[in-house]
Amino acid sequence: MEYFSVMRLIAIIFLMFIFGCHTSENQNESDAGSVYVKPSIDKNGKFRKGHVRKSVSTSKDAIKNQNRSRYYYQTRGKYRRKK
């Protein structure tokens, strides 16, 4: 009887290990559209470091949203009440 309970415990731990390793494929959903550009050498012989190229929005309002965000963060403390 105790043999089956030990085997059941080992099977449960094994399944948890398998499912735990399998879910690490999509670690960062924010990096979904980004692409890693490998290091290379350009036509003049200069070395270019590898980097992550972010995805670009195809929305028609993308520039408007970028400008609104930039304005918000640049003028962040301007209209706040002073203590």
Secondary structure by P-SEA (a helix, b strand, c coil): caaaaaaaaaaaaaaaaaaaaaaccccccccccbbbbcccccccbbbbbbbbbbbbbcccaaaaaaaaaaaaaaacccccccc
